[in-house]
Amino acid sequence: MLSGQGSTLLSGVNAIIGILSAIQLWLVAASLEALYSNDLVTPQVALVASVVLALVNALLCRHALSFDRRRQDERRRASSPRRVRSGGAS
């Protein structure tokens, strides 16, 4: 059953997304500092790293949203009464 592990998984994914976002902010700060000191290589490396982190964040968000959607579907199926088809042979 997905609902037992759902909150733990979503909390972990959200924590990782938050950490990666903080790293991206640090990369922006390092890039600006490098630009102020006339270093043109560091911002390029930071751009590549930031793009990779953005892709990882997007994949994690996608995974979390699809997991949450499956969890909600499971809850709906568990709470809705099952309908029995009448197999009326005429």
C-alpha positions, 0 to 999 in steps of 0.5 A: 500500500502506497499511503504508508510510505507516502509521507516519508517519501514525499518529505525526503524528496522535498528535503532533497529539492530544498537542498539542491535549490540552496546549492543553486543559489550558492552557485549564483552567488559564486558566479557573481563573485567570480564575475566581479573579480574578472574570472570568466571560467567559474560562471560557465562551470556554475552554469553547467552545474546549475542546469544539471541541478535544475534537471535533477530538481525537475525529475524529482518534482515529477516523481513526487507528483506522480507518486502523490497522484498514485497515492490519491488514486489508491485512496479514492479506490479504497474509499469508494464502494465497489459496484457489482455488475448485474450479470442479467442473462436474458 
